[in-house]
Structures are given as structure tokens and as C-alpha cells.
């Protein structure tokens, strides 16, 4: 019997990425006992949740959503997070950095940013809920340290990552083997780019927090970034506040996440804008990634996302 391969419909790039991501999510849930999904309300975690819903439809998503809340989040993102969780009747676990500061387990940084303070709360919430695997929205094009990880990333009993201990993933076979105390981070969007994410958002008509689209906001320029005026990010001497039309490419700690000047008020306009840029979203808009050349890698080795 001769198989006619030409009769099979070719998948588009987005369909292939979606299929791979859903396959990863299903494989991970089948192999591990207590998964969790990191959900911040950012676009990557939103897409990841959308894929998880597709993976198990019509059943509900069979694992909790986890958010490590810095206490400096954008109000628009928190409103979106809570509304989506309620809409889906999902289980949300919130681990608050502020609680650690209040009881002395963590101290405020001199620069006022809290993104680097998320590591210990993250490791604690993973341990408290006995998660043996946690889904993250990391993509290889975000930052060079991200590119060193594969789809599955083993973390030791201290939650730390050793880039020399990466396992091969030949033929899309994912090795989730781990011992007691260890856990694994899984990245279903590992092979996606920022542009892929936005094209998928358009194709699937996925709702996002409003600050991903152009809006008018009071900002000031610091270290080449447009920071929003707010309770945790105030201008210093000589930093002029102006009203600008901006949007955000990534969301995080309000005190260290910059906006970009933009008139892209809808998904199609954002896609056209992203297609033309040559600067990664984190490299352009996240001050915490500029602390050193290896800032992200150092934090990942300590247990960061």
C-alpha cells in the first residue's frame, strides 16, 4: 500500500506551534503528579493558559494558576488577572512579596525594584503546594539565558538551575525524571517568538490587559526607558514628566518595566510594529535585566522563573 503524503493538509507555522505546545502540556500533565502554571496576566502566560484550556477541553484546566505578586504590579494587570480567573472558575494561588518584607524574610532593595525578590516566594509556593513541575511562559528569543534552557528544565532540591545539566530532547521526547526534592520547569512556548505570540493572539482573538495597546500615560525618561508615574515609580531630580502615547511590550514590576512610544492601538498594529523591531522586549523595557550582562542567568541559577 502506497501512502499519499500529498493528501495530508500542511500545518501553518502557528498551527504547528500550537500543536507542539498542547502536546508538551499534555505530556507533562501525564508524566507529573502535581503541576502548576505560572500566571501573571502577561501575554505569554495568557497564551499558555489559552493553550492549556484547549489541551483539556471540555474538562477544566487540571492544575492551579500561581502568581508571585511583587506588590508593584500594574493595576490593569491585576484587574485582568482576577477577572479571567473568575470567568474560568480557575484556582489561583497568590504568593505575595509584601508578606516577606513585612515579616523580615526579605528586605527592600536600594533601587526599589521587586522583580529580583520573587525567587524565594516562588520556591516557597512550589514547595508548599508540592508541585513537581511548573509551567512557565519563557521563550528562547526573550533573553540569552532563556536560550540555554530547553522545554524541560530540571531544578535541584534548592530550586536552582545548572545550565550544564540540560538533558537532550531528541525527537521531541521530554525527560521529566527527577528525585525527591527536585522539580522541573516546563516551557511550552520555548520555540515561539514574540511575533508568533502576537499572531496567535490575533488568530485566537485572545483578550489581553489594556496596557499592551497604545494609550496616553504620564511617563518620565530614565536610563533610556519610559517609566510610568505611579506610587512605586516617581521621577527624580531633573527627570521631566510628560504625557506620551505609549504601550507595554512586557509587564512586571511597575518600578522597573518601561513603556515604548507607540500608536499601535490594536493587535494588527502591534504585529506590524513587532515585525519591524530588532530589540528584544526584555532588553528594551526591563531594568532588572540590565543589572549585569548575566543578570537573568544569575537569577535563574538561584531559582528564578
KETORVO-669963 format. One record per residue (C-alpha): residue number from 1; residue in one letter; x, y, z. Coordinates in steps of 0.2 Angstrom, whole numbers. Example, Ala and Ser with C-alpha at 12.3 -4.5 7.8 and 13.67 -1.06 7.14 Angstrom:
<recs>
num/residuo/c1/c2/c3
1/A/62/-22/39
2/S/68/-5/36
</recs>
This chain:
<recs>
num/residuo/c1/c2/c3
1/X/0/0/0
2/X/7/17/-5
3/X/4/31/7
4/X/-1/48/-2
5/X/8/61/8
6/X/2/75/-3
7/X/-16/72/3
8/X/-12/77/21
9/X/-15/95/25
10/X/1/105/29
11/X/0/114/46
12/X/4/133/46
13/X/18/139/57
14/X/5/144/70
15/X/-4/128/70
16/X/12/118/71
17/X/17/129/86
18/X/0/127/94
19/X/1/108/91
20/X/18/106/99
21/X/13/117/114
22/X/-3/107/118
23/X/7/91/116
24/X/20/97/129
25/X/6/102/141
26/X/-2/85/139
27/X/14/75/141
28/X/19/85/156
29/X/2/83/165
30/X/3/64/161
31/X/21/62/167
32/X/20/73/183
33/X/9/72/198
34/X/6/90/204
35/X/8/103/190
36/X/5/122/192
37/X/5/136/179
38/X/14/152/182
39/X/1/166/178
40/X/5/184/179
41/X/-8/191/167
42/X/6/195/155
43/X/4/190/137
44/X/14/174/137
45/X/6/167/152
46/X/-11/172/145
47/X/-7/162/129
48/X/-1/147/139
49/X/-17/147/149
50/X/-27/148/132
51/X/-17/133/126
52/X/-20/123/142
53/X/-38/126/141
54/X/-38/119/123
55/X/-27/104/129
56/X/-40/98/141
57/X/-57/105/134
58/X/-71/102/138
59/X/-63/97/155
60/X/-57/112/166
61/X/-38/116/167
62/X/-32/102/179
63/X/-20/112/189
64/X/-19/129/199
65/X/-13/145/192
66/X/1/153/203
67/X/6/171/204
68/X/20/178/213
69/X/14/196/216
70/X/28/209/219
71/X/15/222/226
72/X/21/234/212
73/X/10/227/198
74/X/1/237/186
75/X/-17/239/192
76/X/-23/235/174
77/X/-15/218/175
78/X/-21/213/192
79/X/-39/218/187
80/X/-37/207/171
81/X/-30/193/181
82/X/-44/192/194
83/X/-57/194/180
84/X/-50/180/170
85/X/-48/168/185
86/X/-66/171/190
87/X/-73/169/172
88/X/-64/152/170
89/X/-68/147/188
90/X/-49/143/190
91/X/-40/140/206
92/X/-27/155/209
93/X/-13/154/222
94/X/-6/171/225
95/X/11/172/234
96/X/15/190/240
97/X/32/198/241
98/X/25/211/253
99/X/22/197/266
100/X/40/193/265
101/X/45/211/268
102/X/33/213/282
103/X/39/199/292
104/X/58/202/288
105/X/61/187/277
106/X/66/199/263
107/X/72/217/263
108/X/68/231/251
109/X/81/234/238
110/X/90/250/237
111/X/84/253/219
112/X/66/250/225
113/X/63/236/212
114/X/55/220/217
115/X/56/208/202
116/X/73/201/209
117/X/64/197/226
118/X/52/185/218
119/X/64/170/219
120/X/61/165/237
121/X/42/167/237
122/X/42/157/221
123/X/52/142/228
124/X/42/143/244
125/X/25/142/235
126/X/31/127/224
127/X/37/118/240
128/X/21/122/249
129/X/10/115/236
130/X/22/101/232
131/X/22/105/214
132/X/34/93/204
133/X/33/103/188
134/X/28/121/185
135/X/24/128/168
136/X/32/145/163
137/X/30/156/148
138/X/48/158/144
139/X/53/160/126
140/X/71/157/119
141/X/70/174/110
142/X/67/184/126
143/X/85/184/133
144/X/101/174/130
145/X/99/165/147
146/X/82/159/141
147/X/90/151/126
148/X/101/140/136
149/X/86/130/143
150/X/76/118/134
151/X/57/113/135
152/X/60/105/152
153/X/72/112/164
154/X/77/102/180
155/X/79/112/196
156/X/88/104/211
157/X/82/102/229
158/X/86/121/232
159/X/76/126/216
160/X/92/130/207
161/X/96/128/189
162/X/113/122/182
163/X/114/126/163
164/X/127/112/162
165/X/114/99/167
166/X/102/101/152
167/X/96/85/145
168/X/94/81/127
169/X/77/82/119
170/X/79/71/104
171/X/63/68/93
172/X/53/79/105
173/X/55/66/119
174/X/55/75/136
175/X/64/68/150
176/X/55/73/167
177/X/65/61/178
178/X/68/69/195
179/X/72/64/213
180/X/63/69/229
181/X/65/87/232
182/X/69/92/214
183/X/56/99/202
184/X/55/104/184
185/X/51/119/175
186/X/41/116/158
187/X/41/129/144
188/X/28/125/131
189/X/32/142/122
190/X/50/139/121
191/X/50/138/102
192/X/39/153/100
193/X/44/171/96
194/X/36/187/102
195/X/29/189/84
196/X/22/171/85
197/X/14/176/101
198/X/5/191/94
199/X/0/182/78
200/X/-8/169/89
201/X/-17/181/100
202/X/-24/189/84
203/X/-29/172/76
204/X/-37/166/93
205/X/-45/183/97
206/X/-37/182/114
207/X/-40/196/126
208/X/-26/205/135
209/X/-23/218/148
210/X/-26/235/140
211/X/-9/242/143
212/X/-2/231/129
213/X/-10/243/117
214/X/-7/262/114
215/X/-14/273/127
216/X/-10/290/135
217/X/1/290/151
218/X/12/301/162
219/X/30/295/160
220/X/47/300/163
221/X/64/295/155
222/X/76/285/165
223/X/91/275/158
224/X/83/276/141
225/X/66/269/147
226/X/49/277/149
227/X/44/273/166
228/X/26/277/172
229/X/22/289/186
230/X/15/279/200
231/X/16/275/218
232/X/32/265/216
233/X/40/274/202
234/X/42/293/204
235/X/54/305/194
236/X/70/310/202
237/X/78/327/201
238/X/79/333/183
239/X/68/319/176
240/X/53/328/167
241/X/36/321/167
242/X/27/321/150
243/X/11/314/144
244/X/15/302/130
245/X/6/289/119
246/X/14/273/124
247/X/11/254/126
248/X/20/240/135
249/X/29/225/127
250/X/30/216/144
251/X/23/218/161
252/X/31/216/178
253/X/36/227/192
254/X/30/244/189
255/X/46/252/195
256/X/57/244/183
257/X/46/240/167
258/X/47/253/154
259/X/35/258/140
260/X/38/261/122
261/X/32/276/112
262/X/18/268/101
263/X/2/272/91
264/X/-2/253/90
265/X/-19/253/97
266/X/-25/236/91
267/X/-17/218/88
268/X/-14/221/69
269/X/-4/237/73
270/X/6/229/86
271/X/10/214/75
272/X/17/227/62
273/X/27/236/75
274/X/34/220/82
275/X/39/213/65
276/X/50/229/62
277/X/59/229/79
278/X/76/222/81
279/X/77/224/100
280/X/70/210/112
281/X/56/216/123
282/X/66/212/139
283/X/81/221/133
284/X/72/236/129
285/X/60/238/143
286/X/66/229/159
287/X/78/237/170
288/X/81/222/181
289/X/89/213/166
290/X/101/227/164
291/X/109/224/181
292/X/123/215/173
293/X/127/205/157
294/X/122/189/166
295/X/108/196/177
296/X/94/184/171
297/X/106/169/171
298/X/112/173/189
299/X/94/174/195
300/X/89/158/185
301/X/103/149/194
302/X/95/154/211
303/X/78/148/206
304/X/70/162/196
305/X/57/159/183
</recs>
